[in-house]
Amino acid sequence: MFSGFDYGTSNCAMGIIDPNASSLNSKVQLLTLEQEKGKTEGKVFLPSTLYALERELICEQVGLSIPDNVIKQDFLSLRANSLAQARRIRQQESLDASEQSLFFGRAAF
């Protein structure tokens, strides 16, 4: 299986190609990138937007989202200064550690 990501000026999309499909039309499939509450079908295009409460919180959010613990620890140790700034921002702005600080797509608007 192959995948491709298009980070466009206005929208993003991600597709996969299933090499086992019988025809080219059935091989290429766009993935759902955004699910709306109460809707059964999601959207395959996501607006190319990113919003952070403070720019220092971007590094923090990325680091905390890394699923592999070894890679996560490497990332966090290499960015100790940036993460210290993020902690200061959270304290100054009275942001809880679990409070979302990075938004994508429509949520960024």
Buried (B, 14 or more C-beta within 10 A) or exposed (E): EEEEEEEEEEBBBBBEEEEEEEEEEEBBBEEEBBEEEEEEEEBBBBBBBEEBBBEBBBBBBBBBEBEEEEEBEEBBEEBEEBBEBBBEBBEEEEBEEEEEBBBBBEEBE
